[in-house]
Amino acid sequence: MSGVTGFLMDWIMAPMSYPFMQRALVIALLVGAVCAVLSCYLVLRGWSLMGDAISHGVLPGIVIAAMAGIPLAIGAFAAGLSCAALTGYLKENSRLKEDTVMGIVFSGMFALGIVLFARMQTDLHLTHILFGNMLGVDGEDLLEMGIIAGVTLLLVLVKRRDLLLYCFDPSHARVAGLPVRVLHYGLLVLLSLTVVAALKAVGIILAVAMLVAPGAIAYLLTDRFERMLAIATAVATGACVAGTLLSYHIDGATGPCIVLIQAGVFILAFLFAPKRGMLALRGAAAAAEAAPAH
């Protein structure tokens, strides 16, 4: 037992002797926390595809910001909001459903970003944009992500009850006198900020997994929203830390390691969740069939 404990302590502490790993773990905690909180609202609202759309739609903003010499976060945030606004406009002024419009908008903006990147002369690495580069962040990146994550979490904390009612039942929120339109676009702003915060950690392509998996796992495990927030945060931050450490030891990409761990936890929750897991549902169905009819 002591040998196992010593191995685990060495496995955890050995990477901590390097400053780049210390920064990576701090960023992992920040990104995991902010993505987990917002993912709960997205799962309740059914906006998983919107997270995918915005995460892909920020690419042209990043490329244009790099060409203009301004912070990439500004370009990414502007492009994310533009993607959300364009999606809303097309949905309101056409017969197309929202998921169809989102598919067209995010694929078009992503393609535009690829075209612009191919024409740009820069040291910016496309793989780092797409899949993240958590181990390569510096102090400036850490400060930037800390501010974005802090602002996002603060805004969610202040309006958490209004956002919950809007996500759970928009019609009820409108009847209750809440500014539904403001909450709608406010949630899109928070989503764009969260995507920007996750860029350095897991990149554009994997950001959607960070925005969906924690909330989906927590939704399977509890019926109470407060517990859902706590479970999602624990799962996301735990997976981020474990994935970062794992990537160090296997010399693998950090973002994919984090997402793979979250996917593994989701599979376990899907199978073994006490009330909503597949085994529990099958057991309840079998018990109902075996019960005598009255």
C-alpha positions as a LaTeX table, in Angstrom:
\begin{tabular}{lrrr}
\hline
Residue & $x$ (\AA) & $y$ (\AA) & $z$ (\AA) \\
\hline
Met1 & 0.00 & 0.00 & 0.00 \\
Ser2 & 2.80 & 2.39 & 0.86 \\
Gly3 & 4.41 & 1.61 & $-2.49$ \\
Val4 & 1.20 & 2.54 & $-4.31$ \\
Thr5 & 0.88 & 5.72 & $-2.27$ \\
Gly6 & 4.47 & 6.66 & $-3.00$ \\
Phe7 & 3.97 & 6.04 & $-6.69$ \\
Leu8 & 0.87 & 8.23 & $-6.78$ \\
Met9 & 2.58 & 11.03 & $-4.86$ \\
Asp10 & 5.54 & 10.92 & $-7.22$ \\
Trp11 & 3.19 & 10.80 & $-10.23$ \\
Ile12 & 1.44 & 13.93 & $-8.99$ \\
Met13 & 4.35 & 15.89 & $-7.54$ \\
Ala14 & 7.04 & 15.27 & $-10.17$ \\
Pro15 & 5.43 & 17.54 & $-12.80$ \\
Met16 & 4.96 & 20.29 & $-10.20$ \\
Ser17 & 8.69 & 21.02 & $-10.17$ \\
Tyr18 & 8.32 & 22.70 & $-13.56$ \\
Pro19 & 6.89 & 26.25 & $-13.80$ \\
Phe20 & 5.08 & 25.50 & $-17.08$ \\
Met21 & 3.22 & 22.64 & $-15.38$ \\
Gln22 & 2.29 & 24.87 & $-12.45$ \\
Arg23 & 0.80 & 27.42 & $-14.85$ \\
Ala24 & $-0.95$ & 24.67 & $-16.79$ \\
Leu25 & $-2.61$ & 23.29 & $-13.66$ \\
Val26 & $-3.82$ & 26.74 & $-12.59$ \\
Ile27 & $-5.32$ & 27.29 & $-16.04$ \\
Ala28 & $-6.84$ & 23.81 & $-15.91$ \\
Leu29 & $-8.67$ & 24.71 & $-12.71$ \\
Leu30 & $-9.86$ & 28.06 & $-14.09$ \\
Val31 & $-11.09$ & 26.65 & $-17.38$ \\
Gly32 & $-12.66$ & 23.60 & $-15.75$ \\
Ala33 & $-14.61$ & 25.73 & $-13.27$ \\
Val34 & $-15.99$ & 28.26 & $-15.74$ \\
Cys35 & $-16.86$ & 25.64 & $-18.38$ \\
Ala36 & $-18.58$ & 23.45 & $-15.79$ \\
Val37 & $-20.82$ & 26.22 & $-14.46$ \\
Leu38 & $-21.90$ & 27.39 & $-17.90$ \\
Ser39 & $-22.36$ & 23.84 & $-19.19$ \\
Cys40 & $-25.16$ & 23.26 & $-16.67$ \\
Tyr41 & $-27.14$ & 26.15 & $-18.13$ \\
Leu42 & $-26.41$ & 25.06 & $-21.70$ \\
Val43 & $-27.60$ & 21.51 & $-21.04$ \\
Leu44 & $-30.84$ & 22.77 & $-19.48$ \\
Arg45 & $-31.40$ & 25.22 & $-22.34$ \\
Gly46 & $-30.53$ & 22.66 & $-25.03$ \\
Trp47 & $-27.78$ & 24.86 & $-26.44$ \\
Ser48 & $-25.04$ & 22.29 & $-26.90$ \\
Leu49 & $-24.89$ & 22.97 & $-30.64$ \\
Met50 & $-24.70$ & 26.72 & $-29.95$ \\
Gly51 & $-21.49$ & 26.10 & $-27.98$ \\
Asp52 & $-20.16$ & 24.15 & $-30.97$ \\
Ala53 & $-21.13$ & 26.97 & $-33.34$ \\
Ile54 & $-19.45$ & 29.72 & $-31.34$ \\
Ser55 & $-16.31$ & 27.67 & $-30.65$ \\
His56 & $-15.82$ & 27.14 & $-34.39$ \\
Gly57 & $-16.98$ & 30.62 & $-35.33$ \\
Val58 & $-14.23$ & 32.39 & $-33.38$ \\
Leu59 & $-11.49$ & 31.26 & $-35.80$ \\
Pro60 & $-11.75$ & 34.18 & $-38.28$ \\
Gly61 & $-11.70$ & 36.62 & $-35.35$ \\
Ile62 & $-8.49$ & 35.06 & $-34.03$ \\
Val63 & $-6.82$ & 35.25 & $-37.44$ \\
Ile64 & $-7.89$ & 38.86 & $-38.04$ \\
Ala65 & $-6.70$ & 39.84 & $-34.55$ \\
Ala66 & $-3.31$ & 38.23 & $-35.27$ \\
Met67 & $-3.07$ & 40.13 & $-38.55$ \\
Ala68 & $-3.99$ & 43.42 & $-36.83$ \\
Gly69 & $-1.62$ & 42.86 & $-33.93$ \\
Ile70 & $-4.30$ & 43.03 & $-31.23$ \\
Pro71 & $-4.95$ & 40.47 & $-28.46$ \\
Leu72 & $-6.39$ & 37.27 & $-29.86$ \\
Ala73 & $-9.03$ & 37.19 & $-27.12$ \\
Ile74 & $-10.60$ & 40.39 & $-28.45$ \\
Gly75 & $-10.90$ & 38.99 & $-31.97$ \\
Ala76 & $-12.23$ & 35.67 & $-30.69$ \\
Phe77 & $-14.85$ & 37.37 & $-28.50$ \\
Ala78 & $-16.02$ & 39.65 & $-31.32$ \\
Ala79 & $-16.27$ & 36.75 & $-33.76$ \\
Gly80 & $-18.14$ & 34.62 & $-31.22$ \\
Leu81 & $-20.74$ & 37.33 & $-30.66$ \\
Ser82 & $-21.02$ & 37.89 & $-34.42$ \\
Cys83 & $-21.65$ & 34.18 & $-34.91$ \\
Ala84 & $-24.39$ & 34.18 & $-32.27$ \\
Ala85 & $-26.01$ & 37.38 & $-33.59$ \\
Leu86 & $-25.95$ & 36.15 & $-37.19$ \\
Thr87 & $-27.51$ & 32.85 & $-36.11$ \\
Gly88 & $-30.30$ & 34.67 & $-34.31$ \\
Tyr89 & $-30.96$ & 37.01 & $-37.24$ \\
Leu90 & $-31.16$ & 34.21 & $-39.79$ \\
Lys91 & $-33.44$ & 32.15 & $-37.55$ \\
Glu92 & $-35.85$ & 35.04 & $-37.03$ \\
Asn93 & $-35.94$ & 35.97 & $-40.72$ \\
Ser94 & $-36.20$ & 32.59 & $-42.40$ \\
Arg95 & $-38.14$ & 29.34 & $-42.20$ \\
Leu96 & $-35.05$ & 27.38 & $-41.19$ \\
Lys97 & $-34.75$ & 25.79 & $-37.77$ \\
Glu98 & $-32.09$ & 26.98 & $-35.34$ \\
Asp99 & $-29.89$ & 23.89 & $-35.60$ \\
Thr100 & $-29.82$ & 24.20 & $-39.41$ \\
Val101 & $-28.88$ & 27.87 & $-39.24$ \\
Met102 & $-26.14$ & 27.18 & $-36.68$ \\
Gly103 & $-24.66$ & 24.45 & $-38.85$ \\
Ile104 & $-24.45$ & 26.80 & $-41.82$ \\
Val105 & $-23.08$ & 29.76 & $-39.86$ \\
Phe106 & $-20.39$ & 27.98 & $-37.85$ \\
Ser107 & $-19.16$ & 25.91 & $-40.79$ \\
Gly108 & $-19.02$ & 29.03 & $-42.97$ \\
Met109 & $-17.14$ & 31.07 & $-40.38$ \\
Phe110 & $-14.77$ & 28.20 & $-39.67$ \\
Ala111 & $-14.03$ & 27.87 & $-43.39$ \\
Leu112 & $-13.46$ & 31.63 & $-43.61$ \\
Gly113 & $-10.96$ & 31.38 & $-40.77$ \\
Ile114 & $-9.06$ & 28.58 & $-42.51$ \\
Val115 & $-8.91$ & 30.59 & $-45.75$ \\
Leu116 & $-7.65$ & 33.70 & $-43.94$ \\
Phe117 & $-5.09$ & 31.68 & $-42.03$ \\
Ala118 & $-3.72$ & 30.19 & $-45.24$ \\
Arg119 & $-3.15$ & 33.70 & $-46.60$ \\
Met120 & $-1.54$ & 35.07 & $-43.42$ \\
Gln121 & 2.19 & 35.19 & $-42.73$ \\
Thr122 & 2.51 & 34.62 & $-38.99$ \\
Asp123 & 4.13 & 32.48 & $-36.33$ \\
Leu124 & 0.68 & 31.51 & $-35.08$ \\
His125 & 0.25 & 27.71 & $-35.12$ \\
Leu126 & $-3.07$ & 26.40 & $-36.41$ \\
Thr127 & $-2.78$ & 23.22 & $-34.33$ \\
His128 & $-2.50$ & 25.32 & $-31.15$ \\
Ile129 & $-5.66$ & 27.20 & $-32.11$ \\
Leu130 & $-7.59$ & 24.04 & $-32.93$ \\
Phe131 & $-6.41$ & 21.78 & $-30.10$ \\
Gly132 & $-4.98$ & 24.16 & $-27.49$ \\
Asn133 & $-1.52$ & 24.53 & $-26.02$ \\
Met134 & $-1.97$ & 24.51 & $-22.27$ \\
Leu135 & 1.66 & 23.64 & $-21.57$ \\
Gly136 & 2.82 & 26.65 & $-23.58$ \\
Val137 & 0.95 & 29.41 & $-21.74$ \\
Asp138 & 2.88 & 32.23 & $-20.11$ \\
Gly139 & 2.14 & 34.64 & $-17.27$ \\
Glu140 & 0.28 & 37.06 & $-19.55$ \\
Asp141 & $-1.99$ & 34.27 & $-20.81$ \\
Leu142 & $-2.66$ & 33.18 & $-17.26$ \\
Leu143 & $-3.66$ & 36.71 & $-16.23$ \\
Glu144 & $-5.89$ & 37.11 & $-19.27$ \\
Met145 & $-7.67$ & 33.82 & $-18.70$ \\
Gly146 & $-8.01$ & 34.53 & $-14.98$ \\
Ile147 & $-9.77$ & 37.83 & $-15.71$ \\
Ile148 & $-12.09$ & 36.29 & $-18.29$ \\
Ala149 & $-12.97$ & 33.35 & $-16.05$ \\
Gly150 & $-13.48$ & 35.62 & $-13.04$ \\
Val151 & $-15.79$ & 38.01 & $-14.90$ \\
Thr152 & $-17.80$ & 35.14 & $-16.37$ \\
Leu153 & $-18.26$ & 33.39 & $-13.03$ \\
Leu154 & $-19.20$ & 36.67 & $-11.33$ \\
Leu155 & $-21.87$ & 37.46 & $-13.93$ \\
Val156 & $-23.32$ & 33.95 & $-13.66$ \\
Leu157 & $-23.36$ & 34.22 & $-9.85$ \\
Val158 & $-25.19$ & 37.55 & $-9.92$ \\
Lys159 & $-27.88$ & 36.40 & $-12.40$ \\
Arg160 & $-27.92$ & 32.69 & $-11.61$ \\
Arg161 & $-31.61$ & 32.48 & $-10.61$ \\
Asp162 & $-32.85$ & 34.47 & $-13.61$ \\
Leu163 & $-30.67$ & 32.41 & $-15.96$ \\
Leu164 & $-31.92$ & 29.18 & $-14.39$ \\
Leu165 & $-35.58$ & 30.12 & $-14.91$ \\
Tyr166 & $-34.88$ & 31.25 & $-18.47$ \\
Cys167 & $-33.03$ & 28.04 & $-19.35$ \\
Phe168 & $-35.61$ & 25.79 & $-17.69$ \\
Asp169 & $-38.76$ & 27.54 & $-18.97$ \\
Pro170 & $-38.41$ & 30.68 & $-21.15$ \\
Ser171 & $-42.20$ & 31.14 & $-21.32$ \\
His172 & $-42.50$ & 31.15 & $-17.54$ \\
Ala173 & $-39.60$ & 33.60 & $-17.32$ \\
Arg174 & $-41.40$ & 35.94 & $-19.74$ \\
Val175 & $-44.65$ & 35.73 & $-17.75$ \\
Ala176 & $-42.71$ & 36.42 & $-14.54$ \\
Gly177 & $-41.52$ & 39.71 & $-16.04$ \\
Leu178 & $-37.90$ & 38.79 & $-16.60$ \\
Pro179 & $-36.10$ & 40.46 & $-19.54$ \\
Val180 & $-35.95$ & 37.29 & $-21.63$ \\
Arg181 & $-34.22$ & 38.95 & $-24.60$ \\
Val182 & $-31.52$ & 40.38 & $-22.33$ \\
Leu183 & $-31.02$ & 37.00 & $-20.68$ \\
His184 & $-30.85$ & 35.33 & $-24.10$ \\
Tyr185 & $-28.08$ & 37.55 & $-25.40$ \\
Gly186 & $-26.44$ & 37.74 & $-21.99$ \\
Leu187 & $-26.07$ & 33.97 & $-22.00$ \\
Leu188 & $-24.56$ & 34.20 & $-25.49$ \\
Val189 & $-22.05$ & 36.77 & $-24.21$ \\
Leu190 & $-21.11$ & 34.45 & $-21.33$ \\
Leu191 & $-20.79$ & 31.56 & $-23.76$ \\
Ser192 & $-18.47$ & 33.60 & $-25.99$ \\
Leu193 & $-16.36$ & 34.61 & $-23.00$ \\
Thr194 & $-16.09$ & 30.99 & $-21.88$ \\
Val195 & $-15.01$ & 29.84 & $-25.33$ \\
Val196 & $-12.31$ & 32.53 & $-25.31$ \\
Ala197 & $-11.16$ & 31.35 & $-21.88$ \\
Ala198 & $-10.96$ & 27.74 & $-23.09$ \\
Leu199 & $-9.02$ & 28.48 & $-26.28$ \\
Lys200 & $-5.53$ & 28.28 & $-24.82$ \\
Ala201 & $-6.39$ & 25.18 & $-22.84$ \\
Val202 & $-8.23$ & 22.88 & $-25.23$ \\
Gly203 & $-8.54$ & 24.83 & $-28.47$ \\
Ile204 & $-11.50$ & 25.52 & $-30.71$ \\
Ile205 & $-12.46$ & 21.97 & $-31.60$ \\
Leu206 & $-12.40$ & 20.52 & $-28.08$ \\
Ala207 & $-13.95$ & 23.55 & $-26.35$ \\
Val208 & $-17.44$ & 22.24 & $-27.09$ \\
Ala209 & $-16.69$ & 19.05 & $-25.14$ \\
Met210 & $-15.71$ & 21.14 & $-22.12$ \\
Leu211 & $-18.98$ & 23.06 & $-22.46$ \\
Val212 & $-21.21$ & 19.98 & $-22.68$ \\
Ala213 & $-19.71$ & 16.98 & $-20.88$ \\
Pro214 & $-19.64$ & 18.31 & $-17.26$ \\
Gly215 & $-23.27$ & 19.45 & $-17.37$ \\
Ala216 & $-24.40$ & 16.25 & $-19.09$ \\
Ile217 & $-22.66$ & 14.09 & $-16.49$ \\
Ala218 & $-24.14$ & 16.07 & $-13.61$ \\
Tyr219 & $-27.60$ & 15.97 & $-15.21$ \\
Leu220 & $-27.48$ & 12.17 & $-15.17$ \\
Leu221 & $-26.49$ & 12.08 & $-11.51$ \\
Thr222 & $-28.86$ & 14.51 & $-9.80$ \\
Asp223 & $-32.23$ & 16.26 & $-10.02$ \\
Arg224 & $-31.21$ & 19.37 & $-8.05$ \\
Phe225 & $-29.56$ & 22.25 & $-9.83$ \\
Glu226 & $-27.30$ & 23.20 & $-6.91$ \\
Arg227 & $-25.92$ & 19.67 & $-6.81$ \\
Met228 & $-25.66$ & 19.68 & $-10.58$ \\
Leu229 & $-23.38$ & 22.73 & $-10.39$ \\
Ala230 & $-21.23$ & 21.12 & $-7.70$ \\
Ile231 & $-20.92$ & 17.78 & $-9.53$ \\
Ala232 & $-20.15$ & 19.44 & $-12.87$ \\
Thr233 & $-17.47$ & 21.61 & $-11.29$ \\
Ala234 & $-15.87$ & 18.66 & $-9.51$ \\
Val235 & $-15.89$ & 16.53 & $-12.67$ \\
Ala236 & $-14.53$ & 19.30 & $-14.90$ \\
Thr237 & $-11.75$ & 20.48 & $-12.61$ \\
Gly238 & $-10.79$ & 16.92 & $-11.70$ \\
Ala239 & $-10.64$ & 15.89 & $-15.35$ \\
Cys240 & $-8.62$ & 19.01 & $-16.24$ \\
Val241 & $-6.03$ & 18.36 & $-13.53$ \\
Ala242 & $-5.86$ & 14.61 & $-14.21$ \\
Gly243 & $-5.67$ & 15.15 & $-17.97$ \\
Thr244 & $-2.88$ & 17.71 & $-17.59$ \\
Leu245 & $-0.83$ & 15.38 & $-15.40$ \\
Leu246 & $-1.51$ & 12.43 & $-17.69$ \\
Ser247 & $-0.38$ & 14.39 & $-20.75$ \\
Tyr248 & 2.92 & 15.14 & $-19.01$ \\
His249 & 3.62 & 11.48 & $-18.22$ \\
Ile250 & 2.61 & 10.04 & $-21.60$ \\
Asp251 & 3.94 & 13.02 & $-23.59$ \\
Gly252 & 0.51 & 13.51 & $-25.15$ \\
Ala253 & $-1.65$ & 16.48 & $-26.13$ \\
Thr254 & $-3.21$ & 18.02 & $-23.03$ \\
Gly255 & $-6.60$ & 19.00 & $-24.44$ \\
Pro256 & $-7.46$ & 15.58 & $-25.86$ \\
Cys257 & $-6.35$ & 13.90 & $-22.61$ \\
Ile258 & $-8.75$ & 16.11 & $-20.64$ \\
Val259 & $-11.65$ & 15.44 & $-23.00$ \\
Leu260 & $-10.99$ & 11.68 & $-23.03$ \\
Ile261 & $-11.19$ & 11.58 & $-19.24$ \\
Gln262 & $-14.46$ & 13.50 & $-19.30$ \\
Ala263 & $-15.80$ & 11.13 & $-21.95$ \\
Gly264 & $-14.86$ & 8.17 & $-19.77$ \\
Val265 & $-16.67$ & 9.68 & $-16.77$ \\
Phe266 & $-19.72$ & 10.32 & $-18.94$ \\
Ile267 & $-19.82$ & 6.67 & $-20.03$ \\
Leu268 & $-19.68$ & 5.57 & $-16.39$ \\
Ala269 & $-22.48$ & 7.97 & $-15.47$ \\
Phe270 & $-24.53$ & 6.86 & $-18.46$ \\
Leu271 & $-24.24$ & 3.23 & $-17.37$ \\
Phe272 & $-24.34$ & 3.44 & $-13.58$ \\
Ala273 & $-26.19$ & 6.65 & $-12.59$ \\
Pro274 & $-28.57$ & 5.68 & $-9.73$ \\
Lys275 & $-31.80$ & 6.93 & $-11.38$ \\
Arg276 & $-31.01$ & 7.85 & $-14.98$ \\
Gly277 & $-28.27$ & 5.35 & $-15.81$ \\
Met278 & $-28.96$ & 2.70 & $-18.44$ \\
Leu279 & $-28.69$ & $-0.17$ & $-15.94$ \\
Ala280 & $-31.04$ & 1.53 & $-13.47$ \\
Leu281 & $-33.61$ & 2.26 & $-16.19$ \\
Arg282 & $-33.47$ & $-1.30$ & $-17.46$ \\
Gly283 & $-33.85$ & $-2.60$ & $-13.94$ \\
Ala284 & $-36.89$ & $-0.39$ & $-13.35$ \\
Ala285 & $-38.42$ & $-1.47$ & $-16.66$ \\
Ala286 & $-37.88$ & $-5.14$ & $-15.81$ \\
Ala287 & $-39.43$ & $-4.66$ & $-12.37$ \\
Ala288 & $-42.44$ & $-2.94$ & $-13.88$ \\
Glu289 & $-42.97$ & $-5.80$ & $-16.33$ \\
Ala290 & $-42.65$ & $-8.39$ & $-13.57$ \\
Ala291 & $-45.11$ & $-6.64$ & $-11.25$ \\
Pro292 & $-48.57$ & $-8.25$ & $-11.21$ \\
Ala293 & $-51.32$ & $-6.28$ & $-12.95$ \\
His294 & $-54.10$ & $-4.90$ & $-10.71$ \\
\hline
\end{tabular}
